[in-house]
């Protein structure tokens, strides 16, 4: 059982959306089969990556001019949710690659050609935080730095990373997002974690790499919807950035919650008893019925929040407007709340499933660990996002994050 979300408010052809979602759904058996391997290897198997690439699932946000789907964020969310049902790490890698590829549409056509021209079906990766140093030189910057948590880095051909903008005197004058080919970067093997191990979110390293000016875009411009692309009629790339960055993280989380629900329901339908009780069938117990109803409702609420956010992002972009501060703050709030609701739902599902959920052979324990980890990404931190939204609602100009 799944909730029927509100009808799309975009002009995206339903057939194209259905094609991409169906392609994601068709990969379910492969992703489930390889999920334990992804965790053990600490990266998504190349078999998965090849299948995703063949299905066009790394191309959701790439410009149509390069063979990309140039799809909206409702489609993006539906695809990542469907992948997340079967493998949280694969969904996360696909999501982070697609949101980084979304950035490329904001850059000049020459840069788009640099990144996508040789092989439009490449994966990309990125880390938005400017954990680096940069020195202004003729024609660009020389960059040295380390960027942690770089999901999809092992499969990417290009990376989009945060750098500080400096003047000739070395003074910081802003922050930017820069494209660097993976051939100019190394990967430091740092990703040893309890959950989302399969995402391979290791650390990118740059050592005095030259980045030309054309491949650098001000974060302020990106957040305000100003692009350097010659193709200003491509409305997708004017989508309000902060809501996008928050929303996309929820897709895999929703998918994992749905996967947990599906797994528990399938077990119950096999007449699983409740140990140390007179219940020969767990489904006859009021506690099971109440927990399943509550879990389903929590997931449905999360879906409603997430898909409302996607529709609002898409509608604003199609209308050529940037979302105002209160709407952007609500988008962060809704994304965090959706993730939190999914966590609550999975806790109830584990109560129904019992201690057997934590056997290593039971995929529920991996879903639980992956969801607990991914849903705590800093961009969907519930407490911070509540503060951001509260300040916006009350008209307080001073915020607690630059990303509003």
N, C-alpha and C positions, 0 to 999 in steps of 0.2 A: 504493500500500500504506500502510495506517495501522495503528497498534497498537490492539488492543482493550483499553481501559482497564478497571480494576476496576469491577464493577457498582456502580451508584449505591446509596448507603446512606441516601438520604433518601426522604421520602414524596411528593416532587414528582411530579405526574402526568407520565408519560413523554410523552404526547401533546402536552402544552404545551411541554415542552422541545424535542421534535422539531419542533414548529411554528416556534419561534423560531430554532432552528439551521437548519432548512430555508429560512427566510426570509433568513437571513444568507448561506447558500450560493447562493441564487437571485440575490443581488446581485453575485455574483462577476464576471460579464462587464462590468457597468457599472463596478465599482470598478477592474478592471484597465484598462479603456479610459481612465478618468479619472486614473489614478495619476500619470502624468507631468505632467498639468495641475495636480494638487494640489501637486506639488513646485514647479512653475514659479510658481504663484500664491501659494505659501506659506500655503495654507489649503485645506481640503476643499471641493470644488465644491458649490454649493448643490443641484445635481442629486442628488448623493450624499446630502446632508443630508435633502432632501425624501423620498428613497426610504427612508432609515433611519427617518424619522419615520412614514411611511405603513406600514411593516412593523412598527411598534411596538418598534423596537430601541433607542429611547431610554427605554423604559418598563420595562426588565427588573426594576429594584429599586424602582420606585415603588409606594406602597400600592395594593392592589386597590380600596380605597374611592374612589380617584380614577381608576379605570380602568387602573391599572398592573398589570403581571404579578406583582409581588411574588414573584419567583422566587429560587431559592437560588443559591449561588455556583458549583456545578457547571454549572448552566445558563449563568450569566454567563460562565464560563471557556470553555465550548464555543462560545458565540456569538462572543466576541472572537477566539478562535482561528480560527474560520471566516472572519471578516472579514479577519483578518491574512494569510490565504493570498493575498488579492487586492490589498490596499492597507494597508500598515502604518500610514499616517497616519490613514486612515479608521477603522481598528480602534482606534487610540490615542484618537482624539477620542470615539468611541462608548464606550470603556471608561471614560475619565475623566469623561464626563458621567454615566454610570450609577453610578459609585461616589459621585459627589457627590449624585446623586439618592437614593442609599441613605441618606445622612445625614438627609434630610428626614423620614424615618420616626421619628427620635428626638426630634423637636421637638413642641411642643404642636400640637393640631389646628388652632388658629387660624393658626399659621405655615404648616402644611402647606397650608391653604387659600389663604393669601397667595401661596405659591410656585406651587401647582399648580391653584388654583381656576379661574383664567381660561382656562387651556389646559393640560390634564394632559399633553399630548404635547410639552411644551417640552424643549429641551436645557438643561442646567445646566453650570456649570464651577466650579472651586474650586482654591485653593492653601492647604494646611494650615499652612504656616509663618507665624508672627505677625510679618511684616515691616512693622509699622505702629505707630502710636502711638494711644492711646485715652484720652479724658478722660471721667471719670465725670460725668454730668449727671443731672438729674431724669428718671427713666424709661428710662435707657439710657446709651449712650456716643456721643461724637462721635469719629469715626475718620478718620485721615489716614494714607495709606500707599501702598506699591507692592508688588504681588505678581507676581513673575516666573514664567515657564513656565506660564501659564494656558491649558492646552490646552482647546479647545472654546469659548474665550471669544468668538470671532466669531459663534458660532451660539447662544449661551446667552441666556436671559431673566433668569436669576438666577445669582449667584455665592455660594459659601460660602467664606469666607476666614478665616484665622487672625488673631486680635487678642490683645493683652495685656489682661488684666483688671487694673484699677487701683482703688485706693480713693480717697476724697475728697482725700487728701493727694498723690495722684499716684504712690503707691508700687505697684509691680507685686505682685499677689497671686495670679497664675495666668495661664493661657492659655485661650482660648476659640475656638470656631468660630462665625462669624456669617453670617447670610444678608443679602445686600444686592442689591437689584434692579440690573440692568445699566444702567438709566436713571440711576442715581446714580453710575455709574462711567464712566471713560474707558479706552481701550486705547492704550497706547504701543507703537508698532511696533518691537519689539526682536528679533524672532525671525529671525536670519540665521545659519543653521547648515549643517553638512555633511550631516547626516542628520535624518530626521523633519521636514524643512522643511514638509511639507504639513499638519502638525498645527496650525500657526498659533498656537503657544504663546507669545503675546505677553504684555505686562505690564499687569495691571490697576492702575488708579490711582484712589484715593479722596481727595477734598479736603474735609475737615471734614464728613463724612457722618454724619447721625444714625442710629443703629441701636437700636431699642427692645429692652428686656431680653428680651422673649419670643423674639426671633430670635437670641439668644446662648445657647450651651450650653458648659459647661465641658469642656475636653479631658479632664480627669481623669475626669469622669462618663462621657464617651463611651468612654474606654479601658476602664473598668470595667463597661461594659454597662448603665449607668443612663441611662434615657431620660426625657424630659419629656412623652412622648406619653400621652394618656389611654387608648390602646389597647395595654395591656401584653401582651395575648395574641398580638400580632404578633411571632412569635419571630425573624423575619429581622433585625429591628432591634436585637436583643440579641446579634448575632454579634460575636465577639471582634474588635475594631477593627484591631489591629496586623496579625494574620494576613491580614485582608481587604485592607488597604492594600498589603501586599507581594504577595499572590497575584494581584490583578487585573492588575498590571503584566505578568505573565508571559503572559497570554492572547495579546496581539498578537505578542509575541516568538516564542511557539510557532508561531503562524500564519505568521509570516514565514519561519521555518525550514522549515515544511511547504511553503510556496510555493516556496522555493528548491529543495527536494528535487524537487517536482513538475516544475519548469522544467528541471532538469538531466536528470531521467529522461526527459522528453519529447524532449530533444535527443539523448540516447543512443539512443533507440528509432528515430531517423531515420538510424541507421548513421553517426554522426559519426566521422570518422577522427581519429587523433592525428598532428598535423603533425610532420614531420621524424622519422618512425618508419615501420616496416613495417606498423603496425596500420591497416588500412583501416576497421576498426570498433573504436571505443574500448571497446565492451563486451567484446571478446575479451581485453583487457589485464588481467592480474592486478591491476595497480595500480588500475585503475578498479573492479574487483570489490571489492577490499579497502576502498577509500575509500568506495564506496557503502554497503557493509555497515556500516562504522564510523559513517558519518554517520547512517544509519537507526537504528542502535542508540543513538546519543547522543540523537537526537530522542525515541526511545521512552522512554529513561530520564528525560528532561525531562518528558515527559507523565505518567509514573508519579508523579514527585514532585509535580507541580502538581495532578493530580487527587486524589492522596491528601490534599493540603492542603485542597482544596475540600471533600472529603467530611468531613474532620475538623471544619472550620469549621461545616458544615451540621449535622452530628450534634450538636455541642456546643450550637448554638443551639436545635435542636429539643428537646434535653433540658433546656433552661433553665439551662445552666451556662456560666460563663466558662472558657476554656481556661487551665490553669495556666501559670506562667512558662516552664517547660521546653518545653511544647508551643508556646507563642507564639514562643519563640526559634527552635525548630526550623522553624516556618512561615516565618520570615524567611530562615533558612538554606536551606531547600528552594527557596524562590522564587529566591533568588540563584543557587543551584546549577543550577536549571533553565535560567535565562537564560544562564549560563556554558556549559552543555552545548550550547545552541542556537548560541552563537557558534562553538564548536569544530566543530559539525556543518557549519555554513555554510562555514567555512574549508576543510574537506575537499571540499565540493561545488564550491567555486571551483577547487580543485586539479584536479578532474576536468574542469571546464568549460574551464579555461585562460584565457589572456589576453583572449580574446574576451568574457569575462564583463564586462569593464570598458568595453566600447563603450557610448556614451550611449544607443544604441537598445536595449540589452539590459537588461531589467528586473532582472537579477541584481545589477547594480551598485547599483541603488537599494535593493533588498532588503538587500544587504550594508551599505550606509551607514546605512539606517534601523535595522537590527538592532544594529549596533555602537553606535549612539547610544542607542536606547531601553533596551537591556539594561544600560546603565551608569547608570540612574536611581539616585539616592542611596539609595532605600529597598531596592534589591536589589544594593547594593554587597557583593560576595562577601567581601572581607577583613573589613569591619566586621561583617557578619552572622556570619562564622565566629567572631569574637571574642565577639559577643553570645551565640551558642549555646554556645561553650566555657565561658564564665563561668557560664551557667545550668546546664550539666551538672555543673560542679564546685562548685555551691552558693555561688558568689561573689555576694553581694548587690549590690555596687557594679557598675553597668553603664556602658557607654560611650555609651548613647543612652537618652533618656526613652521611646522608642517600642519597648517590649518587651511 
